[in-house]
Structures are given as C-alpha cells and as structure tokens.
Amino acid sequence: EQHGRWESALSGWTAVLDWEPEAEHAYRGLMRCYLALGRVSEALRAFRRCQSALAGLGLAPSSETVQLHEQILTASPEQPR
C-alpha cells in the first residue's frame, strides 16, 4: 500500500484472510485498497464480510474500521448504508 501497488496489496491482504479469517486489520487493508482503486462496492462488501466474521466471535468492528466504512460511504454517497 505504501507504494501505491494496490493490486499487490489486495493479494497480500487476501492471503492474510485465508489464514486468519477474523483478522480485522486485513479487512481494513482490503477496504483501503478497494477504495484507492475506485471499487467502492467491493470495499463495502469487505466491511460486511468483516462484520460477519467478527459477529461469529461475538464482536463488532472497531471504531477504526467503522470510521473507514464511513469514509467509503462518503466517497460514494449513492451506496446503500
């Protein structure tokens, strides 16, 4: 991500989630990459996947993840909340 290699970063974050499906930081990584690539619907889908994975543990997304979700919604106001 630091070098703007969004597709490579997506692959890396996906690999993290293959090993640790509840890794909230990896979902944030996906969300950031998708947003940078203009793939807003996929960024929102990553948030929903994060919510679902964490709910299975009896948890909710952190404030950091929720804030990123709000940023994505702001970037694309036509998306459903």
C-alpha positions as CSV (number, residue, x, y, z in Angstrom):
1,E,0.0,0.0,0.0
2,Q,2.8,2.4,0.9
3,H,4.0,2.5,-2.7
4,G,0.5,2.5,-4.4
5,R,0.7,-1.1,-5.5
6,W,-3.0,-1.6,-4.7
7,E,-3.5,-4.9,-6.6
8,S,-0.4,-6.5,-5.0
9,A,-1.6,-5.2,-1.6
10,L,-5.1,-6.7,-2.3
11,S,-3.4,-10.1,-2.9
12,G,-1.5,-9.8,0.4
13,W,-4.5,-8.9,2.5
14,T,-6.5,-11.7,0.9
15,A,-3.7,-14.1,1.8
16,V,-3.8,-12.9,5.4
17,L,-7.6,-13.6,5.5
18,D,-7.1,-17.0,4.0
19,W,-5.0,-17.8,7.1
20,E,-6.9,-15.8,9.7
21,P,-10.5,-15.0,8.6
22,E,-11.1,-12.8,11.6
23,A,-8.1,-10.5,11.1
24,E,-9.9,-7.2,11.2
25,H,-6.8,-5.2,10.2
26,A,-6.7,-7.3,6.9
27,Y,-10.3,-6.3,6.1
28,R,-9.3,-2.6,6.6
29,G,-6.4,-3.2,4.2
30,L,-8.9,-4.6,1.6
31,M,-11.2,-1.7,2.2
32,R,-8.4,0.9,1.7
33,C,-7.1,-0.8,-1.4
34,Y,-10.6,-1.2,-3.0
35,L,-11.3,2.5,-2.2
36,A,-8.0,3.6,-3.8
37,L,-8.9,1.6,-6.9
38,G,-12.4,3.2,-7.0
39,R,-14.0,-0.2,-6.3
40,V,-16.4,1.1,-3.7
41,S,-18.9,-1.7,-3.8
42,E,-16.1,-4.2,-3.1
43,A,-14.9,-2.0,-0.3
44,L,-18.3,-2.1,1.2
45,R,-18.6,-5.8,0.7
46,A,-15.3,-6.2,2.6
47,F,-16.8,-4.3,5.5
48,R,-19.8,-6.6,5.6
49,R,-17.6,-9.6,5.5
50,C,-15.6,-8.2,8.4
51,Q,-18.8,-7.6,10.4
52,S,-19.9,-11.2,9.7
53,A,-16.6,-12.7,10.7
54,L,-16.4,-10.7,13.9
55,A,-20.0,-11.4,14.8
56,G,-19.1,-15.1,14.7
57,L,-16.8,-14.3,17.6
58,G,-19.4,-12.1,19.4
59,L,-17.5,-8.9,18.4
60,A,-18.3,-5.8,16.4
61,P,-15.9,-3.9,14.2
62,S,-13.6,-1.4,15.9
63,S,-14.1,2.3,15.7
64,E,-11.2,2.5,13.3
65,T,-12.9,0.0,10.9
66,V,-16.3,1.8,11.3
67,Q,-14.6,5.1,10.6
68,L,-13.1,3.7,7.4
69,H,-16.5,2.4,6.4
70,E,-17.9,5.9,6.9
71,Q,-15.1,7.3,4.7
72,I,-16.0,4.9,2.0
73,L,-19.7,5.8,2.2
74,T,-18.7,9.5,1.9
75,A,-16.6,8.8,-1.1
76,S,-19.7,7.2,-2.8
77,P,-22.9,8.7,-1.3
78,E,-25.1,6.7,-3.8
79,Q,-24.1,3.4,-2.0
80,P,-26.7,2.0,0.5
81,R,-25.8,2.2,4.1
